[in-house]
Amino acid sequence: METISWQDFERVDLRAGTIVKVEDFPKARKPAYKLWIDLGSEIGIKQSSAQITKLYTKDDLLGKQILCVVNFPVKQIADFRSEVLTTGYVLDNGEVILSSPDFPVANGTRLA
């Protein structure tokens, strides 16, 4: 495993956000949802695509607080602009469990 410095870690801007809108994403190559995530007043609502359709329903996701990388470049996926990276844990079978805080925090709170 490669080690990184504290300064390297600080360059990754990880923020808490709440999913406020979820749609199916039929144009994605692999089954996915389109997510709109409220990342607080400083960042606003950002879009993300997530391949999490096997473990989560749209109802499960609405209102769920998650952790996002907000300073990666925008990624075009089919006709959708994914503006933040939704983080999660990839299981051996390829499914993803979203990373989220144990207790509610203000949207936009930075992971330290």
Secondary structure as UniProt FT lines:
FT   HELIX           6..11
FT   STRAND          14..24
FT   TURN            26..27
FT   STRAND          33..38
FT   TURN            41..43
FT   STRAND          45..50
FT   TURN            53..55
FT   HELIX           58..61
FT   TURN            62..63
FT   STRAND          65..69
FT   STRAND          75..77
FT   TURN            78..79
FT   STRAND          80..82
FT   STRAND          85..86
FT   STRAND          88..90
FT   TURN            92..93
FT   STRAND          96..98
FT   TURN            107..108
//
